[in-house]
């Protein structure tokens, strides 16, 4: 009886650390805008809901050192899973940062607790646009379903991070860079054209203060491009989120 209770408690602890690791980087759930106590309570509740359906390993860790290694492996699983989904949000915010610099709007940077640094208004707008799309396509449910299903092919006490997972994460960095440039490309090209036009005007009418007029013009044209291309931007972000979730599900639940 006592041994059975110890096994149940051990399974719950391991599940809790995998879920908690996922929530460190996971979209929405991992936001530092949510108080730590609330996030901790959410991890406890999610682990309590998942643990009864998780098969106990053949042999639980017999000492504190083995349990520490097992917990470390579960945390690595969770961190990698949350990072896979959050990389799209990082790419979207990065694109917003690039756009904000081109539109001369980064003068009003504010501290962002989500990533522990400074961010611009456009970067925040792209981040929240990505979050809205993520919720609209039921990404939160898919994320929770993915962490639940991961205990099948990747049971408790499995090896933490292997070469295939590291290769996948490195590939996602390249995909995130490509996505950021895709999102920022329309504004970058438009700003290049605006700079050329302002250069010609400055040469033609030297008396005109191009620097002052250029800041307002770049901001106005940039906003028009963002608004006009909003549907295309949303489509690109939605496709990227679907690809990330498919990658997560394929790598963690079908191996």
SETILUM-614969 format. One line per field, with one value per residue (C-alpha): residue number from 1; x, y, z. Coordinates in nm, 4 decimals, decimal comma. Layout:
BEGIN
zavo	(NUM_...)
X	(X_...)
Y	(Y_...)
Z	(Z_...)
% end
This chain:
BEGIN
zavo	(1_2_3_4_5_6_7_8_9_10_11_12_13_14_15_16_17_18_19_20_21_22_23_24_25_26_27_28_29_30_31_32_33_34_35_36_37_38_39_40_41_42_43_44_45_46_47_48_49_50_51_52_53_54_55_56_57_58_59_60_61_62_63_64_65_66_67_68_69_70_71_72_73_74_75_76_77_78_79_80_81_82_83_84_85_86_87_88_89_90_91_92_93_94_95_96_97_98_99_100_101_102_103_104_105_106_107_108_109_110_111_112_113_114_115_116_117_118_119_120_121_122_123_124_125_126_127_128_129_130_131_132_133_134_135_136_137_138_139_140_141_142_143_144_145_146_147_148_149_150_151_152_153_154_155_156_157_158_159_160_161_162_163_164_165_166_167_168_169_170_171_172_173_174_175_176_177_178_179_180_181_182_183_184_185_186_187_188_189_190_191_192_193_194_195_196_197_198_199_200_201_202_203_204_205_206_207_208_209_210_211_212_213_214_215_216_217_218_219_220_221_222_223_224_225_226_227_228_229_230_231_232_233_234_235_236_237_238_239_240_241_242_243_244_245_246_247_248_249_250_251_252_253_254_255)
X	(0,0000_0,2714_0,4831_0,1871_0,1346_0,5045_0,4905_0,1820_0,3502_0,6672_0,4744_0,2928_0,6180_0,7794_0,4700_0,4598_0,8174_0,7594_0,4496_0,6276_0,9227_0,6874_0,5191_0,8466_0,8496_0,4966_0,2841_0,0321_0,0941_0,4573_0,3971_0,5544_0,2579_0,0776_0,1745_0,4092_0,1651_-0,1046_0,1334_0,2467_-0,1132_-0,1906_0,1051_-0,0117_-0,3676_-0,2550_-0,0189_-0,2988_-0,5207_-0,2525_-0,0842_-0,3662_-0,3375_0,0431_0,1908_0,4289_0,7839_0,8902_1,1162_1,1033_1,4252_1,5540_1,7466_1,7580_2,0328_1,8413_1,5271_1,7186_1,8427_1,4900_1,3473_1,6191_1,5257_1,1570_1,2420_1,4502_1,1556_0,9217_1,1592_1,2126_0,8388_0,7573_1,0456_0,9269_0,5982_0,7406_0,9923_0,7108_0,6252_0,9907_1,0087_0,6927_0,8187_1,1573_0,9834_0,7971_1,1245_1,2728_0,9620_0,9608_1,3218_1,2474_0,9450_1,1441_0,9039_1,1551_1,2274_0,9462_1,0767_0,9422_1,0530_0,8911_0,8762_0,7945_1,1452_1,3292_1,4279_1,3076_1,0474_0,8690_0,5003_0,5099_0,6879_0,4181_0,1470_0,2925_0,3312_-0,0324_-0,1466_0,0361_-0,1222_-0,4719_-0,4129_-0,2741_-0,5927_-0,8168_-0,6769_-0,7089_-0,3347_-0,3711_-0,5694_-0,3275_-0,0372_-0,1961_-0,2929_0,0649_0,2182_-0,0380_0,0281_0,4056_0,4028_0,3234_0,6285_0,8439_0,7585_0,8849_1,2555_1,3446_1,6681_1,6431_1,7726_1,9127_2,0750_1,7528_1,5856_1,8859_1,8912_1,5224_1,5712_1,8602_1,6427_1,3659_1,6058_1,6639_1,2907_1,2251_1,4780_1,3145_0,9687_1,0823_1,2238_0,9048_0,6915_0,9189_0,9952_0,6990_0,7870_1,1599_1,1044_0,8600_1,1028_1,3763_1,1533_1,0629_1,4328_1,5046_1,2175_1,3284_1,6835_1,5668_1,3478_1,6363_1,8618_1,5914_1,4726_1,7663_1,5690_1,3246_1,4015_1,4062_1,5012_1,1957_0,9539_1,1070_1,0313_0,6610_0,6424_0,8145_0,5776_0,2678_0,3647_0,4765_0,1425_-0,0434_0,1634_0,1009_-0,2750_-0,3040_-0,0963_-0,2611_-0,4514_-0,1386_0,0610_-0,2038_-0,2007_0,1786_0,1738_-0,1116_0,0742_0,3909_0,2011_0,0450_0,3892_0,5351_0,2535_0,2877_0,6624_0,6024_0,3395_0,5354_0,8611_0,7196_0,4207_0,4974_0,8522)
Y	(0,0000_0,2430_0,1515_0,2170_0,5623_0,6402_0,5404_0,7556_1,0519_0,9963_0,9855_1,3063_1,4849_1,3863_1,4876_1,8171_1,9038_1,8241_2,0454_2,3190_2,3106_2,3470_2,6450_2,8366_2,9165_2,8192_3,0918_3,2525_3,0061_3,1117_3,4860_3,6656_3,9003_3,6163_3,6096_3,3293_3,1890_3,1631_2,9905_2,7532_2,6672_2,6112_2,3705_2,1801_2,1498_2,0435_1,7839_1,6488_1,6127_1,4387_1,2157_0,9558_0,8633_0,8327_0,4858_0,4484_0,3387_-0,0152_0,1097_0,4481_0,6252_0,4696_0,7656_1,1449_1,1542_0,9335_1,1395_1,4605_1,3232_1,2105_1,5526_1,7179_1,5033_1,5929_1,9619_1,9360_1,7771_2,0501_2,3347_2,2055_2,1643_2,5152_2,6633_2,5079_2,6976_3,0202_3,0580_3,1800_3,4515_3,5507_3,5744_3,7869_4,0257_4,0420_4,1394_4,4101_4,5403_4,5637_4,7399_4,9789_5,0754_5,1439_5,3559_5,5497_5,4376_5,2659_5,5881_5,4995_5,1581_5,0102_4,7209_4,3900_4,1376_3,8508_3,8469_4,0492_4,3373_4,6404_4,6234_4,8649_4,9299_4,7524_4,4548_4,4277_4,4609_4,1721_3,9633_4,0093_3,9506_3,6170_3,5392_3,6126_3,3873_3,1171_3,1248_3,1475_2,8222_2,6483_2,6424_2,6344_2,3094_2,1584_2,2517_2,0823_1,7806_1,7575_1,7537_1,4929_1,2670_1,3012_1,0614_0,7746_0,7662_0,9502_0,7882_0,8991_0,8460_0,8684_1,0301_1,4101_1,5848_1,3888_1,4887_1,4886_1,7312_1,9648_1,9543_2,0375_2,3372_2,4672_2,4309_2,6247_2,9137_2,9330_2,9105_3,1878_3,4154_3,3463_3,4173_3,7463_3,8636_3,7572_3,9610_4,2649_4,2517_4,4653_4,7498_4,7188_4,7458_5,0339_5,2219_5,1763_5,3371_5,6194_5,6832_5,7019_5,9453_6,1606_6,1601_6,2844_6,5502_6,6616_6,7057_6,8888_7,1160_7,1671_7,4200_7,1508_6,9889_6,6275_6,4841_6,6250_6,5497_6,2063_6,0811_6,1644_6,0284_5,7000_5,6463_5,7236_5,5070_5,2252_5,2218_5,2116_4,9146_4,7326_4,7897_4,6958_4,3806_4,2734_3,9838_3,8527_3,8899_3,6993_3,4211_3,3851_3,3741_3,1214_2,8907_2,9205_2,8300_2,5278_2,4142_2,4553_2,2557_1,9830_1,9686_1,9483_1,6766_1,4738_1,4822_1,4201_1,1939_0,9733_0,8549)
Z	(0,0000_0,1024_-0,2000_-0,4298_-0,2803_-0,3213_-0,6896_-0,7473_-0,5794_-0,7836_-1,1099_-1,0205_-0,9344_-1,2650_-1,4636_-1,2743_-1,3688_-1,7370_-1,7394_-1,5434_-1,7827_-2,0774_-1,9117_-1,8796_-2,2538_-2,3591_-2,5218_-2,2877_-2,0023_-1,9720_-1,9787_-1,6838_-1,6959_-1,5156_-1,1443_-1,0439_-0,7930_-1,0592_-1,3023_-1,0291_-0,9441_-1,3131_-1,3421_-1,0331_-1,1665_-1,5171_-1,3728_-1,1513_-1,4591_-1,6683_-1,4079_-1,3698_-1,7398_-1,7352_-1,6978_-1,4082_-1,4995_-1,4212_-1,1457_-0,9771_-0,8689_-0,5484_-0,4077_-0,4175_-0,6818_-0,9271_-0,8660_-0,9360_-1,2700_-1,3598_-1,2760_-1,4853_-1,7855_-1,7526_-1,7261_-2,0453_-2,2266_-2,1095_-2,1917_-2,5456_-2,6040_-2,4858_-2,6828_-3,0093_-2,9879_-2,8461_-3,1320_-3,3603_-3,1090_-3,0884_-3,4688_-3,4864_-3,2201_-3,3896_-3,7142_-3,5225_-3,3842_-3,7339_-3,8634_-3,5672_-3,6354_-4,0002_-3,9060_-3,6440_-3,3708_-3,1434_-2,9581_-2,7180_-2,6126_-2,2913_-2,0734_-2,1657_-1,8768_-2,1166_-2,2675_-2,0037_-2,2312_-2,4188_-2,6908_-2,9223_-2,9776_-3,3158_-3,1611_-2,8941_-3,1599_-3,3612_-3,0456_-2,9460_-3,3048_-3,2946_-2,9583_-3,0917_-3,3934_-3,1633_-2,9561_-3,2644_-3,4071_-3,0673_-3,0245_-2,6465_-2,6632_-2,9125_-2,6840_-2,3821_-2,5909_-2,7169_-2,3691_-2,2623_-2,5630_-2,5237_-2,2282_-2,4680_-2,6975_-2,4427_-2,1083_-1,7732_-1,7007_-2,0716_-2,1814_-2,1826_-2,4938_-2,7873_-3,1156_-3,3179_-3,0790_-3,0847_-3,4655_-3,4715_-3,2405_-3,4525_-3,7616_-3,5889_-3,5290_-3,9045_-3,9708_-3,7182_-3,8895_-4,2261_-4,0819_-3,9277_-4,2601_-4,4420_-4,2033_-4,2173_-4,5930_-4,7160_-4,4805_-4,5523_-4,9278_-4,8824_-4,6559_-4,9159_-5,1784_-4,9372_-4,8691_-5,2421_-5,2949_-5,0029_-5,1383_-5,4775_-5,3135_-5,0933_-5,3940_-5,5863_-5,3023_-5,0633_-4,8597_-4,7434_-4,4069_-4,5224_-4,1824_-4,0063_-4,2900_-4,3437_-3,9905_-4,0199_-4,3750_-4,2860_-3,9927_-4,1999_-4,4965_-4,2677_-4,0866_-4,4184_-4,5332_-4,2036_-4,2192_-4,5876_-4,5415_-4,2153_-4,3727_-4,5449_-4,2236_-4,0300_-4,2890_-4,2699_-3,8892_-3,8861_-4,1261_-3,9162_-3,5990_-3,7695_-3,8879_-3,5384_-3,3793_-3,6429_-3,5772_-3,2040_-3,2351_-3,4912_-3,2952_-2,9508_-3,0062_-3,3075_-3,2456)
% end
